[in-house]
Each structure stands twice: as C-alpha cells, then as structure tokens.
C-alpha cells in the first residue's frame, strides 16, 4: 500500500493541532478526553503522531478538533496551510 502524503507530509494541520491545544492549556491526554465527548476515541499517542506529521488525519477527526477548539481561526489556519503548502 502506498503512503498518502501531500508535499511529503501526512497531514497539513499538525502545527495547528499543537498550537490550539497548547493555547487552551490542554495536554494530549486532556485533548483526548475532550475529543471523546464527540465520540472520537484517540489516544495521546495518536495526538503525538498527528502533531509530528506521522499519522493521517481523517475528515471526521478534523471536525472533532474544530468542535473541541471551538475556533474559526483553526479552520482558517488550516485553509491557509493548504494554499501555502506549509
């Protein structure tokens, strides 16, 4: 099976996940607990892999992150990353 990457990255929102997680003062475990409220079961190791561009982020996971962060800037930063291919 071929790796799915965009400009050699597994995901393009990794920087934003870590940025918003730390901005609201959550550690990876706390973020997992909040995501679980939206029925997304991730472990802190999954968050680590996402933040370090080693794991693919699914569309429904992006939605759950957006709900947890409750921040339109998260999506605008995500779109900026797509345009700039950061």
TORDRENKOL-694685 format. One record per residue (C-alpha): residue number from 1; residue in three letters; chain; x, y, z. Coordinates in steps of 0.2 Angstrom, whole numbers, always signed. Layout:
N
@pos=NUM code=ala unit=A c1=X c2=Y c3=Z .
...
REM end
This chain:
86
@pos=1 code=unk unit=A c1=+0 c2=+0 c3=+0 .
@pos=2 code=unk unit=A c1=+7 c2=+17 c3=-5 .
@pos=3 code=unk unit=A c1=+9 c2=+31 c3=+8 .
@pos=4 code=unk unit=A c1=-3 c2=+45 c3=+6 .
@pos=5 code=unk unit=A c1=+6 c2=+61 c3=+8 .
@pos=6 code=unk unit=A c1=+5 c2=+79 c3=+2 .
@pos=7 code=unk unit=A c1=+21 c2=+88 c3=+0 .
@pos=8 code=unk unit=A c1=+29 c2=+74 c3=+10 .
@pos=9 code=unk unit=A c1=+18 c2=+77 c3=+25 .
@pos=10 code=unk unit=A c1=+5 c2=+65 c3=+32 .
@pos=11 code=unk unit=A c1=-6 c2=+80 c3=+37 .
@pos=12 code=unk unit=A c1=-5 c2=+99 c3=+35 .
@pos=13 code=unk unit=A c1=-14 c2=+103 c3=+51 .
@pos=14 code=unk unit=A c1=-1 c2=+96 c3=+63 .
@pos=15 code=unk unit=A c1=+5 c2=+113 c3=+68 .
@pos=16 code=unk unit=A c1=-12 c2=+120 c3=+71 .
@pos=17 code=unk unit=A c1=-17 c2=+105 c3=+82 .
@pos=18 code=unk unit=A c1=-2 c2=+108 c3=+94 .
@pos=19 code=unk unit=A c1=-4 c2=+127 c3=+93 .
@pos=20 code=unk unit=A c1=-23 c2=+127 c3=+98 .
@pos=21 code=unk unit=A c1=-20 c2=+113 c3=+111 .
@pos=22 code=unk unit=A c1=-7 c2=+122 c3=+120 .
@pos=23 code=unk unit=A c1=-16 c2=+139 c3=+118 .
@pos=24 code=unk unit=A c1=-31 c2=+132 c3=+128 .
@pos=25 code=unk unit=A c1=-19 c2=+124 c3=+140 .
@pos=26 code=unk unit=A c1=-23 c2=+106 c3=+136 .
@pos=27 code=unk unit=A c1=-10 c2=+92 c3=+137 .
@pos=28 code=unk unit=A c1=-13 c2=+77 c3=+125 .
@pos=29 code=unk unit=A c1=-22 c2=+67 c3=+137 .
@pos=30 code=unk unit=A c1=-34 c2=+81 c3=+141 .
@pos=31 code=unk unit=A c1=-37 c2=+84 c3=+122 .
@pos=32 code=unk unit=A c1=-41 c2=+65 c3=+120 .
@pos=33 code=unk unit=A c1=-54 c2=+67 c3=+134 .
@pos=34 code=unk unit=A c1=-62 c2=+82 c3=+126 .
@pos=35 code=unk unit=A c1=-62 c2=+73 c3=+109 .
@pos=36 code=unk unit=A c1=-71 c2=+58 c3=+117 .
@pos=37 code=unk unit=A c1=-86 c2=+69 c3=+121 .
@pos=38 code=unk unit=A c1=-88 c2=+70 c3=+102 .
@pos=39 code=unk unit=A c1=-87 c2=+51 c3=+101 .
@pos=40 code=unk unit=A c1=-69 c2=+52 c3=+94 .
@pos=41 code=unk unit=A c1=-58 c2=+39 c3=+103 .
@pos=42 code=unk unit=A c1=-40 c2=+44 c3=+101 .
@pos=43 code=unk unit=A c1=-25 c2=+40 c3=+112 .
@pos=44 code=unk unit=A c1=-12 c2=+53 c3=+117 .
@pos=45 code=unk unit=A c1=+0 c2=+43 c3=+106 .
@pos=46 code=unk unit=A c1=-12 c2=+47 c3=+91 .
@pos=47 code=unk unit=A c1=-11 c2=+65 c3=+96 .
@pos=48 code=unk unit=A c1=+8 c2=+64 c3=+96 .
@pos=49 code=unk unit=A c1=+9 c2=+56 c3=+79 .
@pos=50 code=unk unit=A c1=-3 c2=+69 c3=+72 .
@pos=51 code=unk unit=A c1=+7 c2=+83 c3=+79 .
@pos=52 code=unk unit=A c1=+23 c2=+76 c3=+72 .
@pos=53 code=unk unit=A c1=+16 c2=+73 c3=+55 .
@pos=54 code=unk unit=A c1=+17 c2=+54 c3=+56 .
@pos=55 code=unk unit=A c1=-2 c2=+50 c3=+56 .
@pos=56 code=unk unit=A c1=-15 c2=+54 c3=+43 .
@pos=57 code=unk unit=A c1=-30 c2=+64 c3=+50 .
@pos=58 code=unk unit=A c1=-47 c2=+59 c3=+44 .
@pos=59 code=unk unit=A c1=-60 c2=+72 c3=+39 .
@pos=60 code=unk unit=A c1=-71 c2=+67 c3=+54 .
@pos=61 code=unk unit=A c1=-56 c2=+70 c3=+65 .
@pos=62 code=unk unit=A c1=-54 c2=+87 c3=+58 .
@pos=63 code=unk unit=A c1=-72 c2=+91 c3=+63 .
@pos=64 code=unk unit=A c1=-70 c2=+84 c3=+80 .
@pos=65 code=unk unit=A c1=-54 c2=+95 c3=+83 .
@pos=66 code=unk unit=A c1=-64 c2=+110 c3=+77 .
@pos=67 code=unk unit=A c1=-78 c2=+107 c3=+89 .
@pos=68 code=unk unit=A c1=-66 c2=+105 c3=+103 .
@pos=69 code=unk unit=A c1=-56 c2=+120 c3=+99 .
@pos=70 code=unk unit=A c1=-72 c2=+130 c3=+95 .
@pos=71 code=unk unit=A c1=-62 c2=+142 c3=+85 .
@pos=72 code=unk unit=A c1=-65 c2=+148 c3=+67 .
@pos=73 code=unk unit=A c1=-47 c2=+153 c3=+66 .
@pos=74 code=unk unit=A c1=-42 c2=+134 c3=+67 .
@pos=75 code=unk unit=A c1=-51 c2=+131 c3=+50 .
@pos=76 code=unk unit=A c1=-44 c2=+147 c3=+43 .
@pos=77 code=unk unit=A c1=-27 c2=+142 c3=+48 .
@pos=78 code=unk unit=A c1=-30 c2=+125 c3=+40 .
@pos=79 code=unk unit=A c1=-35 c2=+133 c3=+24 .
@pos=80 code=unk unit=A c1=-20 c2=+145 c3=+24 .
@pos=81 code=unk unit=A c1=-9 c2=+129 c3=+26 .
@pos=82 code=unk unit=A c1=-17 c2=+121 c3=+11 .
@pos=83 code=unk unit=A c1=-14 c2=+137 c3=+0 .
@pos=84 code=unk unit=A c1=+4 c2=+139 c3=+6 .
@pos=85 code=unk unit=A c1=+8 c2=+121 c3=+7 .
@pos=86 code=unk unit=A c1=+17 c2=+123 c3=+23 .
REM end
